Structure formats: structure tokens, C-alpha cells
Amino acid sequence: MARPIVATIHSDALRHNLSVVRQAAGRSHIWSVVKANAYGHGLARIWQSLSDTDGFALLNLEEAILLREQGWKKPILLLEGFFAPEELEILDRYRLTTSVHSNWQIQALAQARLSAPLDIYLKVNSGMNRLGFQPEQVHNAWQKLRNLDNVGEMTLMSHFARAEEAQGIVEPLRRIELAAKDISSPRSLANSAATLWHPQTHHDWVRPGIILYGASPSGKWQDIASTGLRPAMTLESEIIGIQNLYPGEGVGYGHRYRASDEQRIGVVACGYADGYPRHAPTGTPVYVDGARTTTVGAISMDMLVIDLTPCPEVHIGTRVELWGDNVRIDDVAAASGTVGYELMCALAPRVPVVVAD
Ligand SMILES: *Cc1c(COP(=O)(O)O)cnc(C)c1O
């Protein structure tokens, strides 16, 4: 018998979530964001479940090449653009659309020898202050690019810093309008939060990521509860040990939890080396045997401990859901001071993954 931990990827949930996005996006095209190995779900294993999308957005050339080699013919967008002029040859060979966020990239495009023009996404810094041209620099960058034979279709792109807030897009949209004042071109602005909550940002292409995987861009599961989005990943393991504590006895490293009464606890084969957050405190939700219970004590590398008081029937071998349909990854993340994004991306390579239809 193998160690009982397993992550299940739900193809039907991915397909369903894409259809929810399609509804929300109206007539806009969809870049399904599959960076970071499809947010930890495994790009090679999941892209076909999302193949109704209009394009895939990611940022590693290896991932883009994988999609082409597996037969994806529609557009691929490199969200961070190319990292060195030499890479343009690969963008050319695999027909990749690239964001352009810096002047050196415009020069590299001017000097490259390409077999055909590349479509580009000119990135506007609308206040995130990571990548992109300031609004007042955009006109100039646009003109330079428009004059290059190596440049095909051009789209204006920006990324929101605070789209999960009701007013979070007001100032960025002002800056984008400023940047675009004499440019009429397609636009791509909306991440998951803007796709769900700010239809006025949809324009030509939306770029949802986290909602395809069934977690909330705000970090709060309640915020997407009414959308019908479903978790695309379940992380499960089993009880591999049971202890009965006397009042006052401690549990795990540092005895960070002590029983106040007699208490039955279960040891689960899942720890931080599997991707479970080490900072999860006592009280982090877990689902076992039809009941919700919680972790107690420190999360260790290979194990965690749960309270069995609400589920007296539990025995060695009982299945435990760490996150999935019954315990939302957003809730585990919130308890641990992080977001669902980080937990799904951090699923460890040692966890076996199965794909369910
Ligand atoms: C990651 C990313 C997205 C998707 O963000 P979500 O919050 O997961 O929807 C969209 N656009 C860019 C530029 C990104 O880097």
C-alpha cells in the first residue's frame, strides 16, 4: 500500500467553471490563465478540459511549447513577455503572442528576423506598478510598435491591483483611458475578480485564472458561493494513527495544543511537505466521515492531527478531506493567513495526482 495521500483533479469541474466564466464574460473572448503549471493542477493533465477556451495565457516558454506539442493550435499569450531577445526565435517558431512592457522589448522586436509578424499585447501600468508603460508613455510605444514589420495585431493590456474591491477599478480605468485616448484597439484588462464583478472591464479578452479552479479571487469562499464555481482539486488522505489524550496532554511539536478533557485525536498522512500550509493553526477546518472537524497542534512535515470528537466512528483508514467540496481551499487558506492561489500552486510533487472525468 502506498502512502494514502492523493490529489484528485476534477475535469468536469474545470469544464463547468469555464462555462460559468463564458456566461460571465458575455461576448468577450477568454484567455484561460494556466501559468504556474495551471495553478498547481498540472498543465499537461488539465488543458484539454479547458480546450473550449479561446486562448491560454501563461509565462514559461516550456509550458507554451508543451501546449503546442500536445496539439493546441489557438492563441497562447506570454503574460510577462519575453525575457531576452534570443527568445523571439522561439516565439516565432511556436507562434506565441507576447506582452510588451519595456522599451528594450520594442528594440528587440525591431531587430529580430521573424518568419511572420507576432501579435503583441502592449502593457499599460494602471497603478499596480509592476510591469508596463506609464499612461503618458503609451502613445509613443504604440507608434513605434505599429511601425514594425515584425508586429501583427496589437492589443492594449493592463492588470488590476484591487479588482476585488467595489471601487478598485475606478482609478486604473481612468489611467487606462488616458493611455488609450487616441488608440483604438482591442483591450484585455479583466482578471478573475474583474470578470466576475466588473463587467465594464470585459472588453475584447478577459483573463481569468483562479475562478477556473473554483477558488475565490478575494480569498473568501462566500464571495463566489452564488456563482456555481466548483473546486477543481480535492486533497485527501487517511487516518493512519489514533491517540486518546488525558486532560493536560500535549500534541505534536512544541505541544502547541493541549487537551483540556479526555480527547480522541486522529493522525492524518498529510503535512507541509505535501503542500499543506505549515502555518495552519489549531482550528483549521478538515472534513472526515461526514463531519467537519479541525486540526489540533502544529502541522508537521508528513503528518497533521485532527480532533475526532465530532466523529467518533473514525478508525484507521478513514478518508479525510483536507480541501475540496466539503472544506473549501479558501477556508483553509484564510485560517493559515494566505490565499487559495498559494495553496494550489504549492501542491508538492510527491503527492500522487489522479484525474477524474
Ligand atoms: C495571473 C494573472 C491573471 C489571472 O489572475 P486571477 O486573479 O487568477 O484571475 C491575469 N492577468 C495577468 C497578467 C496575470 O498575471
The ligand as an SDF file (V2000), in Angstrom:
LIG
                    3D

 15 15  0  0  0  0  0  0  0  0999 V2000
   -2.2040   35.7240  -13.0380 C   0  0  0  0  0  0  0  0  0  0  0  0
   -2.7230   36.7360  -13.9820 C   0  0  0  0  0  0  0  0  0  0  0  0
   -4.0820   36.7610  -14.3230 C   0  0  0  0  0  0  0  0  0  0  0  0
   -5.1130   35.8710  -13.6610 C   0  0  0  0  0  0  0  0  0  0  0  0
   -5.3450   36.3080  -12.3420 O   0  0  0  0  0  0  0  0  0  0  0  0
   -6.5010   35.6430  -11.4430 P   0  0  0  0  0  0  0  0  0  0  0  0
   -6.5920   36.5240  -10.2550 O   0  0  0  0  0  0  0  0  0  0  0  0
   -6.0210   34.2760  -11.1010 O   0  0  0  0  0  0  0  0  0  0  0  0
   -7.7150   35.6280  -12.2880 O   0  0  0  0  0  0  0  0  0  0  0  0
   -4.4950   37.6670  -15.2890 C   0  0  0  0  0  0  0  0  0  0  0  0
   -3.6010   38.5220  -15.8600 N   0  0  0  0  0  0  0  0  0  0  0  0
   -2.3050   38.5300  -15.5390 C   0  0  0  0  0  0  0  0  0  0  0  0
   -1.3850   39.4960  -16.1940 C   0  0  0  0  0  0  0  0  0  0  0  0
   -1.8150   37.6550  -14.5900 C   0  0  0  0  0  0  0  0  0  0  0  0
   -0.5190   37.6670  -14.2760 O   0  0  0  0  0  0  0  0  0  0  0  0
  1  2  1  0
  2  3  1  0
  2 14  2  0
  3  4  1  0
  3 10  2  0
  4  5  1  0
  5  6  1  0
  6  7  2  0
  6  8  1  0
  6  9  1  0
 10 11  1  0
 11 12  2  0
 12 13  1  0
 12 14  1  0
 14 15  1  0
M  END
$$$$
